[in-house]
Amino acid sequence: MTNTNFDPTGVHDDDLDEVPSTGELELADRAALRRVSGLSTELADISEVEYRKLRLERVVLVGVWTDGDASEAEASLTELALLAETAGSQVLQGLVQRRNRPDPATYVGSGKTRELRDVVVASGADTVICDGELSPGQLRQLEEQLKVKVIDRTALILDIFAQHARSKEGKAQVELAQLQYLLPRLRGWGTAMSRQTGGRAGGGNGGVGLRGPGETKLETDRRRIHKRMAKLRRELSSMQTVRETKRGRRLANEVPSVAIVGYTNAGKSSLLNALTGAGVLVEDALFATLDPTTRRSTTPDGWPYTLTDTVGFVRHLPHQLVEAFRSTLEEAADSDLLVHVVDGSDGAPERQVSAVREVLAEITAKRDEPMPPELLVVNKIDLADDVALARLRHLLPDAVFVSARTGRGIPRLRERLGELLPRPDQLVEVLLPYVRGDLVARAHTEGEVLLSEHAPDGTRMRVRVRPDLAAALEEFAVAGTR
């Protein structure tokens, strides 16, 4: 999408503190709510239009540009358009308003809300999606004035997660996040609500014949949601126990773990397939992967390790999702190495890197352990131009550049994984009887053999091993090396 000038008056961010003239204010006001070109996904083929009308909502996107430059505002709205399409919507228009801060009542202000209503009527939209998280009051005011459904970025992302969740754990995590989001936004109108009146007969609070059932419908809904949330938390806690048991087995075997993290649709699942042949679903869509997948692989010199594909991140990822998916995301925090995948074909990959690191910092904020070491991997280099790649090589000098689709750079990535993964650190010297060929084989496959020679009563070995193998070899240790 080509960037357009958001400020035709010539007023820059540095000039915002100066008092503009009346003419400048009028020009700025006329240009405050403007269309962003290139976001429409209307179709030309009539038959496909008729088909998609049955299942797609027609949406108008609205964003408030408070800081940064125009390209950042457009990039954020473009990403919102991709999210809306992933959710199954047809984007009609995208509008951006320049404000110092979102209006506390209607997000865009009362005057611009009326202009937005005209756009909604003219385009035939049935939904407005705001590029931010709306307060319950803002949501109510906008729906009352626009006369169509209004949702915010958080609700949109939650909807996408709900569509893509497949496992029992994933569905429970998404439902918990949705309920956490819904709880402060419950509301009711008119006779749908039963008022608590009580008090003496004839009193100002009502009396005989005027008392309600003692609990409003709103309170009933809140109580049911709290009950359901408690049940989901119990279920997730038991699932987390199973996950920790599996993770504990891997740790007991001292197999190094690698977690693949990154922005949504950066190519994490494709990279997992390229490294392990896992056959995980690969789809050109946001949040195609919600359930973590773990596969085993080996470095070029034969060291085993596990690779875990995790859920993708996005700018302004709802905190409800971070909290609900905490047990899943902690797979990354507990790993020995983070493979941070960056989309090399994106227009601003450094923003992706910042967004991912912010979420990872939020996950580990309550933990005393430091973040694992990070290996940056720039993916999709087959789709990026040479100028963009040269800029990225300068910006991320330690990154490995690959194409998971074509296989370019994958051998180099395997080498880097082998260099960064922790190695066995316990040095043992043993004399293994010839009948224990199984331990000799384990020493070669799981340890670093420094010396191996045949003696009359067995194989004498000096080897660096991990604690679990050292325990198995302890009874055969040569005297003086225990």
Stockholm file with secondary structure:
# STOCKHOLM 1.0

chainA/1-482         MTNTNFDPTGVHDDDLDEVPSTGELELADRAALRRVSGLSTELADISEVEYRKLRLERVVLVGVWTDGDASEAEASLTELALLAETAGSQVLQGLVQRRNRPDPATYVGSGKTRELRDVVVASGADTVICDGELSPGQLRQLEEQLKVKVIDRTALILDIFAQHARSKEGKAQVELAQLQYLLPRLRGWGTAMSRQTGGRAGGGNGGVGLRGPGETKLETDRRRIHKRMAKLRRELSSMQTVRETKRGRRLANEVPSVAIVGYTNAGKSSLLNALTGAGVLVEDALFATLDPTTRRSTTPDGWPYTLTDTVGFVRHLPHQLVEAFRSTLEEAADSDLLVHVVDGSDGAPERQVSAVREVLAEITAKRDEPMPPELLVVNKIDLADDVALARLRHLLPDAVFVSARTGRGIPRLRERLGELLPRPDQLVEVLLPYVRGDLVARAHTEGEVLLSEHAPDGTRMRVRVRPDLAAALEEFAVAGTR
#=GR chainA/1-482 SS CCCCCSCTTCCCGGGTTSCCCHHHHHHHHHTSEEECTTCCCCCSCHHHHHHHTTTCEEEEEEEEECSSCHHHHHHHHHHHHHHHHHTTEEEEEEEEEECSSCBTTTBSCHHHHHHHHHHHHHHTCSEEEESSCCCHHHHHHHHHHHCSEEEEHHHHHHHHHHHHCCSHHHHHHHHHHHHHHHGGGCCCCGGGSCCCCCSSTTBTTBCTTTCCCSSCHHHHHHHHHHHHHHHHHHHHHHHHHHHHHHHHHHHHTTCCEEEEEEBTTSSHHHHHHHHHCCCCCCCSSTTCCCSCEEEEEECTTSCEEEEEECCCBCTTCCHHHHHHTHHHHHHHHTSSEEEEEEETTSSCHHHHHHHHHHHHHHHHTTCSSCCCCEEEEEECTTTSCHHHHHHHHHHCTTCEECCTTTCTTHHHHHHHHHHHSCCCCEEEEEEECTTCHHHHHHHHHHSEEEEEEEETTEEEEEEEECHHHHHHHGGGBCTTCC
#=GC SS_cons         CCCCCSCTTCCCGGGTTSCCCHHHHHHHHHTSEEECTTCCCCCSCHHHHHHHTTTCEEEEEEEEECSSCHHHHHHHHHHHHHHHHHTTEEEEEEEEEECSSCBTTTBSCHHHHHHHHHHHHHHTCSEEEESSCCCHHHHHHHHHHHCSEEEEHHHHHHHHHHHHCCSHHHHHHHHHHHHHHHGGGCCCCGGGSCCCCCSSTTBTTBCTTTCCCSSCHHHHHHHHHHHHHHHHHHHHHHHHHHHHHHHHHHHHTTCCEEEEEEBTTSSHHHHHHHHHCCCCCCCSSTTCCCSCEEEEEECTTSCEEEEEECCCBCTTCCHHHHHHTHHHHHHHHTSSEEEEEEETTSSCHHHHHHHHHHHHHHHHTTCSSCCCCEEEEEECTTTSCHHHHHHHHHHCTTCEECCTTTCTTHHHHHHHHHHHSCCCCEEEEEEECTTCHHHHHHHHHHSEEEEEEEETTEEEEEEEECHHHHHHHGGGBCTTCC
//
